Amino acid sequence: MKEIVTLNKKEQRRLMVLNQMETGSLTGEQAARVLDLSLRQVRRLTASYRRDGAAGLAHGNRGIKPHHTLDEGLKRQVVELAQGKYAGFNTQHFTESLREREGISLSRSSVRRILLTAGIKSPKRRRSPKHRSRRERYPQEGMLLQLDGSPHDWLEGRGPSFTLIGAIDDATGKVPYAFFQEQENSAGYFLLLREIVARYGIPLALYHDQHTIFDVPKNELESIGEQLEGRKKFTQFGRLLNELGITSISAKSPQAKGRIERLWETFQDRLVSELRLAGTRNMEEANKVLADYLPLFNREFQVAPKEPGLAYRKIGNDFLPDKYFCFKDRRVVGGDNVVRFNGERLQIMPSDGRISYAHARVEVHQRLDDILAIYYQGQYLPTKPAPKEAPLQRVQTTTPDLLLTEKANRISHKPAPNHPWRTPFKTTVK
């Protein structure tokens, strides 16, 4: 009887990459980068995979509650020693001192977790600069896409300036999709990735800069408590990548994403000339010229990958793009079953035998066409526009002419000179 192994989305992606390693298509370093893991972790996963097959990739503690934890008194003792006697010790040195001098035997990770929970960080250490070298391309198309935006005077003064949003495949130098829009924003990258997924499938990893579209600002990162609980904050685009199982890799410098930077240099030369040749004067015309030019560019500059085939993960017939490529926010339903979102009011209708959703926490999806949809625990809820509140109805039903007429007919009540309100208050001093 065959054993059924259930793998989640992350483990399935690991299985695909490890298979690439086994066939020699990927090195350990490349696999670690795609999976966003250390080389040591990749080697450990490879050993488990070779020993137990796909079952070796499933986490052994899945669904099991931890049987032990550290005593709270011991934690307080460690914190007091770190703040007093051993203040300034780095984590490794402090762990060794606890074991050798205090008789407290704890692992470095346990000590580090205790200190982080108490808000104590290890002192920074100066590290020697790393040697930089050009890395090899990834071997298969769809394994890694670099994406970016390029604001530029694409029409050379013949029309407005706008931004080119695009992606380039690391293995082949192919541009799977690109388009012009007014400025670089999250919606633009949603449209870019949606088109790529529809045409080719889901890529394994995306390489991008550290723009707040992709990464949460440092001052908004998770608290220590959230980190220990495994809760991670995402931007809207980061949330999309997490839901699709795409590894997000941030470049530390513009030079690190040199492939797409060189693409912009080429486009700012050749594409600008194509736009000039076509006499383009607005963004709509520019997108038409770009759509015709991309196949020509790919034939000229695309290179053959080391490994044939596509690493894109195909989407099934049950894949609903609108459920992923949208902006998601949480709201609490009002007592009248109305959800307020960005000035809109949506009335939730009874569904599946449930009459009321009052005070329930729901998820509001704002799609790229600005249509709003509400979901409760993953289930779509039918809605309709709610009646406007009375103050808004009064404002809309009162015309400007009526307001002017009422103001003109208003009787002025100006107090007389001898009115008590105009008489200063006098006090009698006895």
C-alpha positions, 0 to 999 in steps of 0.5 A: 500500500502506497503512503500518501504524502501531503506537501504544502505549497512551500514544500512543493516548491522545494521538491521542484528545486531539489529535483533540479539539483539532482539532475545537475541543472542547479548548484547548491548555491543557486538552489539556496538563492531560489529557495531563500535558504542557507546552503547548509539548510539546502544540504540538510533538505537534500539529505532528507530527500534522498533518504525518505523521498518527498516525505522527508520534506514535510516538517516532522513537527507539523501539527504537534504541540511542543512538549517542553518550554523553558522555566520563566524563572530561568528566563528572568535569571538569564535576562538579569545576568545579561543586563548586569554582570555580562552586559555587552557580551555578544550572544555566543560569548554570553552563552558560553559564560552561562555554561562555564561560570553560572552552570546554566546550559542553554543553546545559543538559539535559546539564549538569543530568543530570550534576549530578543524577547526582553529587547536585548540585542547582541552588540554589532560586530564589524565584518570585512567587506565581501568580494563581488563577482559576476554570478552565473545565469539561472539555468532554466527560463522562469526560475528567476525574473528581475522586475523594475520600473523606469521613469523617463522622457520616453517621448522626448518632449512630444507628450507627457512623461511616464514610467515603463514597468517590465520584467526580464528573465534571468536565464534567457534575457527574454522580456516576458511582458512590459507596459507603460503607465503614469507612475511606478506603483503596486497596481502596476506590478500587479498588472505586470505579474498577472499578465506573466502568470496568464501567459507563462505560469507562476515563476519560482522567484522575483528579484527586485529592489528595496522599494516599499512596494516590495518590502515593509519599511524598517520602522514598520517591521514585526515586533519581537513578539510577532517574530517569535509567534511567526507572524510576518508583515507584508506589503500588498505585493509581498502578500501576493507573492506569498500567496502564489508561492513566489520567493521574493529576493531583494537586491542590496544595490542597483549593481546587483540587478544589473540585467534589468538596469542594462535592459533600461539602457537599451530601451532608452536608446532603441525603444525611444527611437522606435517611438520617435519613428512611429510619431508617438505622442501619448501613452496609449500609442506608446503601449501599442508600439511597445507591444510590437517591439517586444517580439523583435527585441526578444529575437535579437537579444534572447539567449538559449538557457542552459537547461531546456523547458520552463520552470514556470508553474502552470495554473489550473482551471480553478485558478481565479486571478481576481482572488489574488491580484487585488488589494486586500484589507480587513474590516469589521461589519457594522450592526446593520450588516454594512461594510464601509471601505474608502467612502463606499458602503456595501450591504451584505446580503444573507447567504447559506442560511446565515442571516446576519454577519454583524460584527464579523471580521471580513476581508475586502478585496479591491480589484484592479478595476476598482470593483469591491468584493467581500469574503468571510473565511474565504467565502464570497459574500453577495453584496449590494450598494447600501443606502446613503446615510441621511446627512449625505442624502440631504446634501445631495437633494439640496441643490445649489440654487435652493441653498442660495434662495434660502440664504437670500430669504434668511432674516438678519437679526442684528442686535440693537446698540442698546441690546443687553448683549452689547452692554458691558458687564458691571460689577459693584464693589462694596 
